[in-house]
Amino acid sequence: MGQRHTTCGQRRANTPGRRRLRAALGVAAALALFVHLSGQPAPVIVERDGDRLRLRAPQLDFLTGAPLARLHDGRSVTYVFTASIQVHRGGPWLNSVTREVVFSYDLWEERFSAARRDDPKMAASHLTTAAAEAWCVDLLTLPVRAAPADKAFVVKLACWLREEEAPAAVAPSAGTFTGLLDFFSRKEPSAPPRWEASSLPMRLADLIDKARK
């Protein structure tokens, strides 16, 4: 009887600890899932419109961080956008399109202006953040004929900041101690920020043609 009582007491003593352990494991699993999901690229929505594939990426927020601070300082920035069609599961790249867009910001109206670098007539102004980002993605239409007719494919979108050529660094004077300190304390320029998004696998036959509605 005494042995049974001891075993029962041990079980009771261990129950709160086990509950705390399970709770901790549950929180850790939820946190790991959140980190995993937050690290995934934002999805690209693909819509067929006649002989073109139009893209939308409502979760792709690139007007943020250092580029946005530069715009708020009254300077312009240039983004490079690419959209590519790839056969699902490591297949070959079939087609891609690239656009460069120059952005500026009106401090009084708090609105963006954007224009294609290679065609300034393709421009828009008085844009909110969401409208400016959507306008850029809308430039990345792809031809339907580039998509495989009998295979699943994905559309991948990438965006990064185009860094202008930096002026050549001035060599410090060999006889200036301050100049030497400045030279050796310089940091390597950081890589420009990059944003990526990818669609879910799809087949051309499954896309409803908006032009036929």
Biotite code that builds the C-alpha atoms (Angstrom):
import biotite.structure as struc

atoms = struc.array([
    struc.Atom([0.000, 0.000, 0.000], chain_id="A", res_id=1, res_name="MET", atom_name="CA", element="C"),
    struc.Atom([2.783, 2.356, 0.838], chain_id="A", res_id=2, res_name="GLY", atom_name="CA", element="C"),
    struc.Atom([4.444, 1.718, -2.506], chain_id="A", res_id=3, res_name="GLN", atom_name="CA", element="C"),
    struc.Atom([1.225, 2.443, -4.355], chain_id="A", res_id=4, res_name="ARG", atom_name="CA", element="C"),
    struc.Atom([0.789, 5.617, -2.367], chain_id="A", res_id=5, res_name="HIS", atom_name="CA", element="C"),
    struc.Atom([4.321, 6.739, -3.288], chain_id="A", res_id=6, res_name="THR", atom_name="CA", element="C"),
    struc.Atom([3.722, 6.057, -7.001], chain_id="A", res_id=7, res_name="THR", atom_name="CA", element="C"),
    struc.Atom([0.475, 7.985, -6.910], chain_id="A", res_id=8, res_name="CYS", atom_name="CA", element="C"),
    struc.Atom([2.200, 10.847, -5.153], chain_id="A", res_id=9, res_name="GLY", atom_name="CA", element="C"),
    struc.Atom([4.906, 10.890, -7.795], chain_id="A", res_id=10, res_name="GLN", atom_name="CA", element="C"),
    struc.Atom([2.319, 11.058, -10.570], chain_id="A", res_id=11, res_name="ARG", atom_name="CA", element="C"),
    struc.Atom([0.545, 13.938, -8.883], chain_id="A", res_id=12, res_name="ARG", atom_name="CA", element="C"),
    struc.Atom([3.805, 15.753, -8.344], chain_id="A", res_id=13, res_name="ALA", atom_name="CA", element="C"),
    struc.Atom([4.817, 15.297, -11.977], chain_id="A", res_id=14, res_name="ASN", atom_name="CA", element="C"),
    struc.Atom([1.474, 16.372, -13.484], chain_id="A", res_id=15, res_name="THR", atom_name="CA", element="C"),
    struc.Atom([1.972, 20.176, -13.143], chain_id="A", res_id=16, res_name="PRO", atom_name="CA", element="C"),
    struc.Atom([5.495, 19.867, -14.491], chain_id="A", res_id=17, res_name="GLY", atom_name="CA", element="C"),
    struc.Atom([4.306, 17.882, -17.473], chain_id="A", res_id=18, res_name="ARG", atom_name="CA", element="C"),
    struc.Atom([1.596, 20.423, -18.147], chain_id="A", res_id=19, res_name="ARG", atom_name="CA", element="C"),
    struc.Atom([4.113, 23.256, -18.043], chain_id="A", res_id=20, res_name="ARG", atom_name="CA", element="C"),
    struc.Atom([6.407, 21.310, -20.386], chain_id="A", res_id=21, res_name="LEU", atom_name="CA", element="C"),
    struc.Atom([3.592, 20.678, -22.845], chain_id="A", res_id=22, res_name="ARG", atom_name="CA", element="C"),
    struc.Atom([2.598, 24.345, -22.718], chain_id="A", res_id=23, res_name="ALA", atom_name="CA", element="C"),
    struc.Atom([6.188, 25.424, -23.344], chain_id="A", res_id=24, res_name="ALA", atom_name="CA", element="C"),
    struc.Atom([6.499, 23.000, -26.248], chain_id="A", res_id=25, res_name="LEU", atom_name="CA", element="C"),
    struc.Atom([3.235, 24.306, -27.673], chain_id="A", res_id=26, res_name="GLY", atom_name="CA", element="C"),
    struc.Atom([4.428, 27.909, -27.503], chain_id="A", res_id=27, res_name="VAL", atom_name="CA", element="C"),
    struc.Atom([7.753, 26.959, -29.078], chain_id="A", res_id=28, res_name="ALA", atom_name="CA", element="C"),
    struc.Atom([5.991, 25.128, -31.900], chain_id="A", res_id=29, res_name="ALA", atom_name="CA", element="C"),
    struc.Atom([3.681, 28.083, -32.528], chain_id="A", res_id=30, res_name="ALA", atom_name="CA", element="C"),
    struc.Atom([6.639, 30.467, -32.518], chain_id="A", res_id=31, res_name="LEU", atom_name="CA", element="C"),
    struc.Atom([8.571, 28.277, -34.947], chain_id="A", res_id=32, res_name="ALA", atom_name="CA", element="C"),
    struc.Atom([5.537, 28.126, -37.236], chain_id="A", res_id=33, res_name="LEU", atom_name="CA", element="C"),
    struc.Atom([5.179, 31.914, -37.107], chain_id="A", res_id=34, res_name="PHE", atom_name="CA", element="C"),
    struc.Atom([8.853, 32.447, -37.944], chain_id="A", res_id=35, res_name="VAL", atom_name="CA", element="C"),
    struc.Atom([8.624, 29.912, -40.760], chain_id="A", res_id=36, res_name="HIS", atom_name="CA", element="C"),
    struc.Atom([5.560, 31.534, -42.280], chain_id="A", res_id=37, res_name="LEU", atom_name="CA", element="C"),
    struc.Atom([6.873, 35.077, -41.898], chain_id="A", res_id=38, res_name="SER", atom_name="CA", element="C"),
    struc.Atom([10.019, 34.088, -43.788], chain_id="A", res_id=39, res_name="GLY", atom_name="CA", element="C"),
    struc.Atom([8.089, 32.846, -46.798], chain_id="A", res_id=40, res_name="GLN", atom_name="CA", element="C"),
    struc.Atom([7.887, 35.053, -49.894], chain_id="A", res_id=41, res_name="PRO", atom_name="CA", element="C"),
    struc.Atom([4.635, 36.914, -50.427], chain_id="A", res_id=42, res_name="ALA", atom_name="CA", element="C"),
    struc.Atom([2.363, 35.210, -52.994], chain_id="A", res_id=43, res_name="PRO", atom_name="CA", element="C"),
    struc.Atom([1.897, 36.430, -56.542], chain_id="A", res_id=44, res_name="VAL", atom_name="CA", element="C"),
    struc.Atom([-1.604, 36.291, -57.994], chain_id="A", res_id=45, res_name="ILE", atom_name="CA", element="C"),
    struc.Atom([-1.710, 35.480, -61.714], chain_id="A", res_id=46, res_name="VAL", atom_name="CA", element="C"),
    struc.Atom([-4.729, 36.376, -63.872], chain_id="A", res_id=47, res_name="GLU", atom_name="CA", element="C"),
    struc.Atom([-5.211, 35.692, -67.568], chain_id="A", res_id=48, res_name="ARG", atom_name="CA", element="C"),
    struc.Atom([-6.350, 38.665, -69.636], chain_id="A", res_id=49, res_name="ASP", atom_name="CA", element="C"),
    struc.Atom([-6.551, 37.687, -73.292], chain_id="A", res_id=50, res_name="GLY", atom_name="CA", element="C"),
    struc.Atom([-3.037, 36.920, -74.514], chain_id="A", res_id=51, res_name="ASP", atom_name="CA", element="C"),
    struc.Atom([-1.393, 38.361, -71.398], chain_id="A", res_id=52, res_name="ARG", atom_name="CA", element="C"),
    struc.Atom([-0.777, 37.173, -67.850], chain_id="A", res_id=53, res_name="LEU", atom_name="CA", element="C"),
    struc.Atom([-1.280, 39.985, -65.356], chain_id="A", res_id=54, res_name="ARG", atom_name="CA", element="C"),
    struc.Atom([0.221, 39.920, -61.894], chain_id="A", res_id=55, res_name="LEU", atom_name="CA", element="C"),
    struc.Atom([-0.808, 41.185, -58.497], chain_id="A", res_id=56, res_name="ARG", atom_name="CA", element="C"),
    struc.Atom([1.273, 41.039, -55.331], chain_id="A", res_id=57, res_name="ALA", atom_name="CA", element="C"),
    struc.Atom([-0.707, 42.857, -52.605], chain_id="A", res_id=58, res_name="PRO", atom_name="CA", element="C"),
    struc.Atom([1.629, 41.679, -49.826], chain_id="A", res_id=59, res_name="GLN", atom_name="CA", element="C"),
    struc.Atom([4.835, 42.811, -51.532], chain_id="A", res_id=60, res_name="LEU", atom_name="CA", element="C"),
    struc.Atom([5.770, 45.980, -49.631], chain_id="A", res_id=61, res_name="ASP", atom_name="CA", element="C"),
    struc.Atom([8.954, 47.503, -51.015], chain_id="A", res_id=62, res_name="PHE", atom_name="CA", element="C"),
    struc.Atom([8.384, 51.210, -50.288], chain_id="A", res_id=63, res_name="LEU", atom_name="CA", element="C"),
    struc.Atom([9.851, 50.848, -46.810], chain_id="A", res_id=64, res_name="THR", atom_name="CA", element="C"),
    struc.Atom([13.076, 51.207, -44.878], chain_id="A", res_id=65, res_name="GLY", atom_name="CA", element="C"),
    struc.Atom([16.100, 53.015, -46.311], chain_id="A", res_id=66, res_name="ALA", atom_name="CA", element="C"),
    struc.Atom([14.561, 53.625, -49.784], chain_id="A", res_id=67, res_name="PRO", atom_name="CA", element="C"),
    struc.Atom([11.533, 55.282, -48.203], chain_id="A", res_id=68, res_name="LEU", atom_name="CA", element="C"),
    struc.Atom([13.762, 57.433, -45.983], chain_id="A", res_id=69, res_name="ALA", atom_name="CA", element="C"),
    struc.Atom([15.678, 58.515, -49.058], chain_id="A", res_id=70, res_name="ARG", atom_name="CA", element="C"),
    struc.Atom([12.429, 59.508, -50.777], chain_id="A", res_id=71, res_name="LEU", atom_name="CA", element="C"),
    struc.Atom([11.331, 61.483, -47.716], chain_id="A", res_id=72, res_name="HIS", atom_name="CA", element="C"),
    struc.Atom([14.634, 63.351, -47.941], chain_id="A", res_id=73, res_name="ASP", atom_name="CA", element="C"),
    struc.Atom([13.610, 64.600, -51.376], chain_id="A", res_id=74, res_name="GLY", atom_name="CA", element="C"),
    struc.Atom([15.799, 62.252, -53.398], chain_id="A", res_id=75, res_name="ARG", atom_name="CA", element="C"),
    struc.Atom([14.657, 59.875, -56.110], chain_id="A", res_id=76, res_name="SER", atom_name="CA", element="C"),
    struc.Atom([15.209, 56.119, -56.084], chain_id="A", res_id=77, res_name="VAL", atom_name="CA", element="C"),
    struc.Atom([15.125, 53.530, -58.850], chain_id="A", res_id=78, res_name="THR", atom_name="CA", element="C"),
    struc.Atom([13.721, 50.044, -58.399], chain_id="A", res_id=79, res_name="TYR", atom_name="CA", element="C"),
    struc.Atom([14.354, 47.096, -60.706], chain_id="A", res_id=80, res_name="VAL", atom_name="CA", element="C"),
    struc.Atom([11.490, 44.620, -61.137], chain_id="A", res_id=81, res_name="PHE", atom_name="CA", element="C"),
    struc.Atom([11.594, 41.223, -62.811], chain_id="A", res_id=82, res_name="THR", atom_name="CA", element="C"),
    struc.Atom([8.878, 38.635, -63.404], chain_id="A", res_id=83, res_name="ALA", atom_name="CA", element="C"),
    struc.Atom([9.721, 35.153, -64.666], chain_id="A", res_id=84, res_name="SER", atom_name="CA", element="C"),
    struc.Atom([7.854, 32.004, -65.642], chain_id="A", res_id=85, res_name="ILE", atom_name="CA", element="C"),
    struc.Atom([9.432, 28.736, -64.522], chain_id="A", res_id=86, res_name="GLN", atom_name="CA", element="C"),
    struc.Atom([8.310, 25.142, -64.891], chain_id="A", res_id=87, res_name="VAL", atom_name="CA", element="C"),
    struc.Atom([7.279, 23.841, -61.471], chain_id="A", res_id=88, res_name="HIS", atom_name="CA", element="C"),
    struc.Atom([9.799, 21.867, -59.398], chain_id="A", res_id=89, res_name="ARG", atom_name="CA", element="C"),
    struc.Atom([13.078, 23.051, -60.800], chain_id="A", res_id=90, res_name="GLY", atom_name="CA", element="C"),
    struc.Atom([12.188, 23.251, -64.450], chain_id="A", res_id=91, res_name="GLY", atom_name="CA", element="C"),
    struc.Atom([13.769, 25.686, -66.901], chain_id="A", res_id=92, res_name="PRO", atom_name="CA", element="C"),
    struc.Atom([13.051, 29.404, -67.041], chain_id="A", res_id=93, res_name="TRP", atom_name="CA", element="C"),
    struc.Atom([10.725, 30.062, -69.962], chain_id="A", res_id=94, res_name="LEU", atom_name="CA", element="C"),
    struc.Atom([10.273, 33.820, -70.111], chain_id="A", res_id=95, res_name="ASN", atom_name="CA", element="C"),
    struc.Atom([11.027, 36.946, -68.110], chain_id="A", res_id=96, res_name="SER", atom_name="CA", element="C"),
    struc.Atom([10.408, 40.680, -68.223], chain_id="A", res_id=97, res_name="VAL", atom_name="CA", element="C"),
    struc.Atom([12.361, 43.471, -66.519], chain_id="A", res_id=98, res_name="THR", atom_name="CA", element="C"),
    struc.Atom([11.270, 47.023, -65.721], chain_id="A", res_id=99, res_name="ARG", atom_name="CA", element="C"),
    struc.Atom([13.086, 49.864, -63.994], chain_id="A", res_id=100, res_name="GLU", atom_name="CA", element="C"),
    struc.Atom([10.937, 52.454, -62.237], chain_id="A", res_id=101, res_name="VAL", atom_name="CA", element="C"),
    struc.Atom([12.094, 55.831, -60.919], chain_id="A", res_id=102, res_name="VAL", atom_name="CA", element="C"),
    struc.Atom([10.291, 57.030, -57.790], chain_id="A", res_id=103, res_name="PHE", atom_name="CA", element="C"),
    struc.Atom([9.967, 60.471, -56.248], chain_id="A", res_id=104, res_name="SER", atom_name="CA", element="C"),
    struc.Atom([7.928, 61.765, -53.327], chain_id="A", res_id=105, res_name="TYR", atom_name="CA", element="C"),
    struc.Atom([5.914, 64.951, -52.880], chain_id="A", res_id=106, res_name="ASP", atom_name="CA", element="C"),
    struc.Atom([6.417, 66.066, -49.282], chain_id="A", res_id=107, res_name="LEU", atom_name="CA", element="C"),
    struc.Atom([3.458, 68.458, -49.369], chain_id="A", res_id=108, res_name="TRP", atom_name="CA", element="C"),
    struc.Atom([0.903, 66.048, -50.795], chain_id="A", res_id=109, res_name="GLU", atom_name="CA", element="C"),
    struc.Atom([2.531, 62.961, -49.248], chain_id="A", res_id=110, res_name="GLU", atom_name="CA", element="C"),
    struc.Atom([2.118, 61.093, -52.513], chain_id="A", res_id=111, res_name="ARG", atom_name="CA", element="C"),
    struc.Atom([4.461, 59.187, -54.822], chain_id="A", res_id=112, res_name="PHE", atom_name="CA", element="C"),
    struc.Atom([5.252, 59.674, -58.476], chain_id="A", res_id=113, res_name="SER", atom_name="CA", element="C"),
    struc.Atom([6.630, 56.841, -60.606], chain_id="A", res_id=114, res_name="ALA", atom_name="CA", element="C"),
    struc.Atom([7.889, 56.561, -64.188], chain_id="A", res_id=115, res_name="ALA", atom_name="CA", element="C"),
    struc.Atom([9.492, 53.854, -66.269], chain_id="A", res_id=116, res_name="ARG", atom_name="CA", element="C"),
    struc.Atom([13.177, 54.582, -66.681], chain_id="A", res_id=117, res_name="ARG", atom_name="CA", element="C"),
    struc.Atom([13.227, 53.565, -70.365], chain_id="A", res_id=118, res_name="ASP", atom_name="CA", element="C"),
    struc.Atom([9.904, 55.228, -71.198], chain_id="A", res_id=119, res_name="ASP", atom_name="CA", element="C"),
    struc.Atom([9.169, 58.376, -69.109], chain_id="A", res_id=120, res_name="PRO", atom_name="CA", element="C"),
    struc.Atom([5.774, 58.710, -70.817], chain_id="A", res_id=121, res_name="LYS", atom_name="CA", element="C"),
    struc.Atom([4.691, 55.652, -68.845], chain_id="A", res_id=122, res_name="MET", atom_name="CA", element="C"),
    struc.Atom([4.226, 57.504, -65.567], chain_id="A", res_id=123, res_name="ALA", atom_name="CA", element="C"),
    struc.Atom([1.780, 58.032, -62.740], chain_id="A", res_id=124, res_name="ALA", atom_name="CA", element="C"),
    struc.Atom([1.509, 60.569, -59.932], chain_id="A", res_id=125, res_name="SER", atom_name="CA", element="C"),
    struc.Atom([-0.441, 61.331, -56.758], chain_id="A", res_id=126, res_name="HIS", atom_name="CA", element="C"),
    struc.Atom([-0.113, 57.674, -55.744], chain_id="A", res_id=127, res_name="LEU", atom_name="CA", element="C"),
    struc.Atom([-0.529, 56.241, -52.280], chain_id="A", res_id=128, res_name="THR", atom_name="CA", element="C"),
    struc.Atom([1.939, 53.603, -51.137], chain_id="A", res_id=129, res_name="THR", atom_name="CA", element="C"),
    struc.Atom([-0.347, 50.707, -52.072], chain_id="A", res_id=130, res_name="ALA", atom_name="CA", element="C"),
    struc.Atom([-1.277, 52.274, -55.427], chain_id="A", res_id=131, res_name="ALA", atom_name="CA", element="C"),
    struc.Atom([2.371, 52.927, -56.317], chain_id="A", res_id=132, res_name="ALA", atom_name="CA", element="C"),
    struc.Atom([3.390, 49.354, -55.531], chain_id="A", res_id=133, res_name="GLU", atom_name="CA", element="C"),
    struc.Atom([0.454, 47.949, -57.502], chain_id="A", res_id=134, res_name="ALA", atom_name="CA", element="C"),
    struc.Atom([1.262, 50.222, -60.472], chain_id="A", res_id=135, res_name="TRP", atom_name="CA", element="C"),
    struc.Atom([4.771, 48.784, -60.667], chain_id="A", res_id=136, res_name="CYS", atom_name="CA", element="C"),
    struc.Atom([3.642, 45.161, -60.499], chain_id="A", res_id=137, res_name="VAL", atom_name="CA", element="C"),
    struc.Atom([1.064, 45.870, -63.215], chain_id="A", res_id=138, res_name="ASP", atom_name="CA", element="C"),
    struc.Atom([3.942, 46.731, -65.571], chain_id="A", res_id=139, res_name="LEU", atom_name="CA", element="C"),
    struc.Atom([5.165, 43.131, -65.395], chain_id="A", res_id=140, res_name="LEU", atom_name="CA", element="C"),
    struc.Atom([2.703, 41.457, -67.754], chain_id="A", res_id=141, res_name="THR", atom_name="CA", element="C"),
    struc.Atom([3.854, 38.236, -69.400], chain_id="A", res_id=142, res_name="LEU", atom_name="CA", element="C"),
    struc.Atom([2.716, 36.669, -72.705], chain_id="A", res_id=143, res_name="PRO", atom_name="CA", element="C"),
    struc.Atom([0.408, 33.676, -72.362], chain_id="A", res_id=144, res_name="VAL", atom_name="CA", element="C"),
    struc.Atom([2.366, 31.843, -75.058], chain_id="A", res_id=145, res_name="ARG", atom_name="CA", element="C"),
    struc.Atom([5.380, 31.785, -72.747], chain_id="A", res_id=146, res_name="ALA", atom_name="CA", element="C"),
    struc.Atom([3.589, 29.523, -70.264], chain_id="A", res_id=147, res_name="ALA", atom_name="CA", element="C"),
    struc.Atom([3.723, 25.756, -70.860], chain_id="A", res_id=148, res_name="PRO", atom_name="CA", element="C"),
    struc.Atom([0.451, 24.357, -72.156], chain_id="A", res_id=149, res_name="ALA", atom_name="CA", element="C"),
    struc.Atom([0.811, 20.916, -70.540], chain_id="A", res_id=150, res_name="ASP", atom_name="CA", element="C"),
    struc.Atom([2.899, 21.491, -67.408], chain_id="A", res_id=151, res_name="LYS", atom_name="CA", element="C"),
    struc.Atom([2.469, 23.209, -64.071], chain_id="A", res_id=152, res_name="ALA", atom_name="CA", element="C"),
    struc.Atom([4.412, 26.437, -63.715], chain_id="A", res_id=153, res_name="PHE", atom_name="CA", element="C"),
    struc.Atom([5.059, 29.246, -61.247], chain_id="A", res_id=154, res_name="VAL", atom_name="CA", element="C"),
    struc.Atom([5.578, 32.982, -61.697], chain_id="A", res_id=155, res_name="VAL", atom_name="CA", element="C"),
    struc.Atom([8.359, 34.528, -59.635], chain_id="A", res_id=156, res_name="LYS", atom_name="CA", element="C"),
    struc.Atom([8.694, 38.232, -58.970], chain_id="A", res_id=157, res_name="LEU", atom_name="CA", element="C"),
    struc.Atom([11.779, 40.030, -57.651], chain_id="A", res_id=158, res_name="ALA", atom_name="CA", element="C"),
    struc.Atom([12.441, 43.656, -56.770], chain_id="A", res_id=159, res_name="CYS", atom_name="CA", element="C"),
    struc.Atom([15.592, 45.423, -55.661], chain_id="A", res_id=160, res_name="TRP", atom_name="CA", element="C"),
    struc.Atom([17.008, 48.890, -55.389], chain_id="A", res_id=161, res_name="LEU", atom_name="CA", element="C"),
    struc.Atom([19.204, 50.073, -58.247], chain_id="A", res_id=162, res_name="ARG", atom_name="CA", element="C"),
    struc.Atom([22.237, 51.722, -56.718], chain_id="A", res_id=163, res_name="GLU", atom_name="CA", element="C"),
    struc.Atom([23.697, 54.536, -58.779], chain_id="A", res_id=164, res_name="GLU", atom_name="CA", element="C"),
    struc.Atom([27.438, 54.552, -59.394], chain_id="A", res_id=165, res_name="GLU", atom_name="CA", element="C"),
    struc.Atom([29.137, 55.929, -56.330], chain_id="A", res_id=166, res_name="ALA", atom_name="CA", element="C"),
    struc.Atom([31.839, 58.603, -56.773], chain_id="A", res_id=167, res_name="PRO", atom_name="CA", element="C"),
    struc.Atom([35.411, 57.438, -56.480], chain_id="A", res_id=168, res_name="ALA", atom_name="CA", element="C"),
    struc.Atom([36.762, 57.609, -52.955], chain_id="A", res_id=169, res_name="ALA", atom_name="CA", element="C"),
    struc.Atom([39.345, 60.268, -52.288], chain_id="A", res_id=170, res_name="VAL", atom_name="CA", element="C"),
    struc.Atom([42.603, 58.757, -51.040], chain_id="A", res_id=171, res_name="ALA", atom_name="CA", element="C"),
    struc.Atom([43.652, 60.143, -47.639], chain_id="A", res_id=172, res_name="PRO", atom_name="CA", element="C"),
    struc.Atom([46.817, 62.090, -47.246], chain_id="A", res_id=173, res_name="SER", atom_name="CA", element="C"),
    struc.Atom([49.646, 59.869, -46.066], chain_id="A", res_id=174, res_name="ALA", atom_name="CA", element="C"),
    struc.Atom([50.769, 62.576, -43.655], chain_id="A", res_id=175, res_name="GLY", atom_name="CA", element="C"),
    struc.Atom([47.318, 63.071, -42.110], chain_id="A", res_id=176, res_name="THR", atom_name="CA", element="C"),
    struc.Atom([46.587, 60.832, -39.157], chain_id="A", res_id=177, res_name="PHE", atom_name="CA", element="C"),
    struc.Atom([42.872, 61.732, -39.231], chain_id="A", res_id=178, res_name="THR", atom_name="CA", element="C"),
    struc.Atom([42.696, 60.828, -42.900], chain_id="A", res_id=179, res_name="GLY", atom_name="CA", element="C"),
    struc.Atom([44.271, 57.438, -42.266], chain_id="A", res_id=180, res_name="LEU", atom_name="CA", element="C"),
    struc.Atom([41.834, 56.718, -39.444], chain_id="A", res_id=181, res_name="LEU", atom_name="CA", element="C"),
    struc.Atom([38.926, 57.642, -41.698], chain_id="A", res_id=182, res_name="ASP", atom_name="CA", element="C"),
    struc.Atom([40.255, 55.421, -44.485], chain_id="A", res_id=183, res_name="PHE", atom_name="CA", element="C"),
    struc.Atom([40.645, 52.307, -42.333], chain_id="A", res_id=184, res_name="PHE", atom_name="CA", element="C"),
    struc.Atom([37.331, 52.832, -40.510], chain_id="A", res_id=185, res_name="SER", atom_name="CA", element="C"),
    struc.Atom([35.285, 52.878, -43.691], chain_id="A", res_id=186, res_name="ARG", atom_name="CA", element="C"),
    struc.Atom([32.751, 50.086, -43.984], chain_id="A", res_id=187, res_name="LYS", atom_name="CA", element="C"),
    struc.Atom([32.046, 48.048, -47.080], chain_id="A", res_id=188, res_name="GLU", atom_name="CA", element="C"),
    struc.Atom([28.822, 49.147, -48.777], chain_id="A", res_id=189, res_name="PRO", atom_name="CA", element="C"),
    struc.Atom([25.921, 46.913, -47.846], chain_id="A", res_id=190, res_name="SER", atom_name="CA", element="C"),
    struc.Atom([24.017, 44.977, -50.482], chain_id="A", res_id=191, res_name="ALA", atom_name="CA", element="C"),
    struc.Atom([20.847, 46.696, -51.692], chain_id="A", res_id=192, res_name="PRO", atom_name="CA", element="C"),
    struc.Atom([17.605, 45.368, -50.195], chain_id="A", res_id=193, res_name="PRO", atom_name="CA", element="C"),
    struc.Atom([15.740, 42.760, -52.208], chain_id="A", res_id=194, res_name="ARG", atom_name="CA", element="C"),
    struc.Atom([12.120, 41.601, -52.151], chain_id="A", res_id=195, res_name="TRP", atom_name="CA", element="C"),
    struc.Atom([10.798, 38.370, -53.672], chain_id="A", res_id=196, res_name="GLU", atom_name="CA", element="C"),
    struc.Atom([7.434, 36.734, -54.208], chain_id="A", res_id=197, res_name="ALA", atom_name="CA", element="C"),
    struc.Atom([6.218, 33.591, -55.938], chain_id="A", res_id=198, res_name="SER", atom_name="CA", element="C"),
    struc.Atom([2.869, 32.280, -57.124], chain_id="A", res_id=199, res_name="SER", atom_name="CA", element="C"),
    struc.Atom([1.435, 28.900, -56.297], chain_id="A", res_id=200, res_name="LEU", atom_name="CA", element="C"),
    struc.Atom([1.892, 26.198, -58.961], chain_id="A", res_id=201, res_name="PRO", atom_name="CA", element="C"),
    struc.Atom([-0.776, 26.466, -61.668], chain_id="A", res_id=202, res_name="MET", atom_name="CA", element="C"),
    struc.Atom([-1.730, 25.206, -65.104], chain_id="A", res_id=203, res_name="ARG", atom_name="CA", element="C"),
    struc.Atom([-2.688, 27.412, -68.001], chain_id="A", res_id=204, res_name="LEU", atom_name="CA", element="C"),
    struc.Atom([-5.957, 25.539, -68.518], chain_id="A", res_id=205, res_name="ALA", atom_name="CA", element="C"),
    struc.Atom([-7.048, 26.390, -64.960], chain_id="A", res_id=206, res_name="ASP", atom_name="CA", element="C"),
    struc.Atom([-6.794, 30.174, -65.458], chain_id="A", res_id=207, res_name="LEU", atom_name="CA", element="C"),
    struc.Atom([-10.085, 31.875, -66.302], chain_id="A", res_id=208, res_name="ILE", atom_name="CA", element="C"),
    struc.Atom([-9.700, 34.374, -69.136], chain_id="A", res_id=209, res_name="ASP", atom_name="CA", element="C"),
    struc.Atom([-11.008, 37.768, -67.918], chain_id="A", res_id=210, res_name="LYS", atom_name="CA", element="C"),
    struc.Atom([-11.320, 38.991, -71.511], chain_id="A", res_id=211, res_name="ALA", atom_name="CA", element="C"),
    struc.Atom([-14.024, 36.365, -72.209], chain_id="A", res_id=212, res_name="ARG", atom_name="CA", element="C"),
    struc.Atom([-16.252, 37.265, -69.278], chain_id="A", res_id=213, res_name="LYS", atom_name="CA", element="C"),
])
